[in-house]
Amino acid sequence: MLKGIPQILSPELLKVLCEMGHSDRLVISDGNFPAESMGKDAIVIRCDGHGVPEILDAILQVFPLDTYVEKPVNLMQVMDGDDVETPIWDTYKEIIAKHDERGGDAVGNIERFAFYDEAKTAYAIIATSEKALYANIMLQKGVVVE
């Protein structure tokens, strides 16, 4: 155990976050996301039993968002024709605002299949048990300045 590190961050996840460099991307996926097939060329970390918000909040305590891009956080856009509400996105923006002064302005949307293409190039994918639909989120790592 360590002091000051959220307990939800496993040793494996902490190692991966530490290994990541500037501009590397991390996907935190919901329970429906095909993490294993999308992550064939990435590190896939299972966080079963947890939802995206608590993982996101813990990660952002130790993970800076990229300041060299306008939208270092991207969500999977709802497909045309899908009648899906996404209140979890507001939760994400609240969490991001706690850790990054840009708040919701740091968040963009990527069309579903483009999101899948981007996810295939991510450094790591964290697979959660999140039940909310369209709850996938991609983070781009920034530079640690302290």
C-alpha positions in Angstrom: 0.0 0.0 0.0 1.0 3.6 -0.6 0.0 6.9 0.9 -1.8 9.4 -1.3 -2.6 6.9 -4.1 -6.3 6.0 -4.7 -6.7 2.4 -3.6 -8.7 1.6 -6.8 -5.5 2.0 -8.8 -4.0 -1.4 -8.9 -0.2 -2.0 -9.1 -0.6 -3.1 -12.7 -2.6 0.1 -13.6 -0.2 2.4 -11.8 2.7 0.8 -13.7 1.0 1.4 -17.0 0.1 5.0 -16.2 3.7 5.6 -15.2 5.1 4.0 -18.4 2.9 6.2 -20.6 4.5 9.2 -22.2 3.3 12.5 -23.4 0.5 12.2 -26.0 -0.1 8.5 -25.3 -3.8 7.7 -25.1 -5.7 5.6 -22.6 -9.3 4.3 -23.0 -11.5 3.7 -20.0 -14.2 1.5 -21.5 -17.7 0.6 -20.4 -18.9 -3.0 -20.0 -20.1 -3.3 -23.6 -16.9 -2.1 -25.2 -14.9 -4.8 -27.1 -11.8 -4.2 -25.0 -10.0 -7.4 -25.8 -10.4 -7.2 -29.5 -9.7 -3.5 -29.7 -6.7 -3.9 -27.4 -4.8 -6.6 -29.4 -1.9 -4.1 -29.8 -2.4 -2.4 -26.4 -2.3 -3.3 -22.8 -5.7 -4.3 -21.5 -6.3 -4.0 -17.8 -9.5 -5.5 -16.2 -11.2 -3.4 -13.6 -14.3 -5.5 -13.3 -16.7 -4.5 -10.6 -15.9 -0.8 -11.0 -17.6 1.9 -13.1 -15.9 4.5 -15.3 -16.5 7.5 -13.0 -14.5 6.2 -10.0 -11.7 5.0 -12.2 -11.6 8.3 -14.1 -11.4 10.3 -10.9 -8.6 8.2 -9.5 -6.6 8.3 -12.7 -6.9 12.0 -13.0 -5.3 12.4 -9.5 -2.1 11.1 -10.9 -2.4 11.6 -14.7 -2.1 15.0 -16.4 -4.2 15.8 -19.4 -2.4 17.0 -22.5 -2.2 20.8 -22.7 -0.9 20.9 -26.3 -4.2 19.7 -27.8 -7.6 21.4 -27.6 -9.5 18.2 -26.6 -7.4 15.8 -24.6 -10.5 13.9 -23.6 -12.9 12.3 -26.1 -16.2 10.5 -25.7 -17.8 8.1 -28.1 -20.5 10.0 -30.0 -24.0 8.6 -29.9 -24.9 7.0 -33.3 -27.6 8.7 -35.3 -30.9 6.9 -34.7 -29.9 5.7 -31.2 -32.3 7.1 -28.6 -29.8 7.1 -25.8 -29.4 9.7 -23.0 -25.8 10.2 -21.7 -26.0 11.8 -18.2 -22.7 10.1 -17.4 -21.0 12.6 -19.7 -22.0 15.4 -17.2 -20.5 13.3 -14.4 -17.2 13.0 -16.5 -17.1 16.8 -17.0 -17.5 17.4 -13.3 -14.7 15.0 -12.5 -12.5 16.5 -15.2 -13.2 20.0 -13.8 -11.8 18.9 -10.4 -8.5 18.0 -12.0 -8.1 20.3 -15.0 -8.9 24.0 -15.2 -10.4 23.6 -18.7 -13.2 21.4 -17.3 -15.8 20.5 -20.0 -13.9 22.5 -22.6 -11.3 19.8 -22.6 -13.9 17.2 -23.8 -14.7 16.4 -27.4 -16.7 13.7 -29.2 -15.5 11.2 -31.7 -17.9 9.3 -34.1 -18.3 5.7 -32.9 -16.3 3.9 -35.5 -13.6 6.5 -35.5 -13.4 6.0 -31.7 -12.9 2.3 -32.3 -10.1 3.1 -34.8 -8.4 5.5 -32.3 -8.9 2.9 -29.5 -6.9 0.4 -31.5 -3.9 2.7 -31.3 -4.2 3.5 -27.6 -1.4 2.6 -25.2 -3.8 0.9 -22.9 -7.5 0.1 -22.5 -9.1 -0.3 -19.0 -12.1 -2.5 -19.1 -14.8 -1.7 -16.5 -18.2 -3.0 -15.6 -19.8 0.3 -16.4 -23.5 -0.2 -17.4 -24.2 3.2 -18.9 -24.3 3.3 -22.7 -21.8 5.3 -24.6 -19.7 5.6 -21.5 -16.3 5.1 -23.2 -13.8 7.8 -22.6 -10.3 8.4 -24.1 -7.6 10.4 -22.3 -4.5 11.8 -23.9 -1.6 12.1 -21.4 0.2 15.4 -20.8 3.4 16.4 -19.3 4.0 16.2 -15.5 5.2 19.6 -14.4 6.0 19.8 -10.7 
